[in-house]
Amino acid sequence: MVEARRALDRALVKGVAWTGAASSAAQALSWVSTLVVVRLLTPEDYGLVGITQVYLGLVLLFSEFGIGTAVVTLRELSPRQVAQLNCVAFLLGAVALAVSGFLAGPLSVFFGDSRLLELLLVSSLVLPVSALGSVSSAQIQRNLDFGYLASAHVVQSIATAATTLGIAVWGGGYWALALGTLVGQAALSAMLVARSPSEFLWPQWASIKSALIFSRQVILERVAWYGYAGADRLVIGKVLGEAALGFYSVAQTLGMLAVEKISVLLLRVAPGVLSAVQHDAAALRRYLLSMTEALSVVTFPVSIGLAMVADDIVYLMLGERWVGVIPVLQVLGLVGAYQSITALLTRVLAVVGETRISMHVAWGTLVVLPPAFLIATRFGLAGVAAVWIVIYPLTQIPLYLRLRQRIQLSLFDYVKSLWPATSAALVMTVSLYTADLWPFWVELPRPLQLAATIGLGGFMYTLTIFGLHRERVRRFRALLTDIRQPGVSRGTHAAT
């Protein structure tokens, strides 16, 4: 059992390492591409594509029907059952494409923009393309083949960034964003299928009934999640207009891009690792706390630091015409810190079969957030963004309460896992606010001030981690050493 646990630890750490190493170049390209494209396009372009993304994101979730999650989690599925689920996934993608073709006209009339008709028709091609790779991706995760999965997502990022940048430079306007997404998804699906092909067998519903019930709960949760996750943009687009939505969309892209890229290092690896110990409450608790601590240590300084330098980022990288992004970016930067860790709760609930509670919480959140966004439009874009800090965390409390029952997760242990990142972020924040009181600091040229702020913040954060939490750092180093030496057990796992 000890060797099996250590082997799984190695798979987790190597999976994160592979994902991180392979993604670094793609992230740099994505950032450069985003900053260049933002300067080439207009807020109206982003607003127009933002409307299609709200719709397509929802349909994309429904077309996959949670089948990928079922294949990862339900490890007892036979190859024939997987082949039948693969066929179901593709059929749903094809049906979703047909539905999009039917709804494109009414949606363009509803938003009062005829350009949406062609944009939705072309963008909807991503639905069957994505469905082709969903089961293959799940099998790769279940086999803990994280190195290849990371490489496939890097290819997707490069294809998306290159296509988007090329079309934007050519003068394609909003088509750059739409076609970039389509080409990137096609590249990803092609690589996934090449690595882990699956047959297509006509579904025998009795054979895959249990998997479809599981999938139904997963997809209903995701549909509700996407409903409330995109409700802010939908409300802004309808009430405040396309230009306001463009500001908000860019703020979301900048505010969440870094955190999402960091979080994905664990979230892509987590389902396969967690499903391997789904019947061991102690192991699940251990992995959840370790992942939460590691993720928070990395994402908290990035998201909070971004909020503190939002004005410098916007003026230096985007230009004065995007000044409306600043207050939204300051708020959404803080949102990223919270959302980066709560995603792990639903991953653990899924592998222990608690998809029903996740579904109920998601639909409850869907009922609460859209009216809150609508009311918040009275206070502008920053007011809408603030809903994610004030209201959203309250709706997620039932997830923790259920995990507390299922895996004996104590509040003390959970808060303790967040304490290193939280304490270091507090020290960093106080240090930067103190620096702003120094006359010579505020008189520095804006580029130099930004560089000095990042340097001071990073130094104080790192100093706090290694100073106040030296024992946690020591244990983490011991864990890595133990993992690199398969034949030696140092007994550090239980402590970590």
Beta strands, then each sheet from edge to edge (+ up, - down):
end
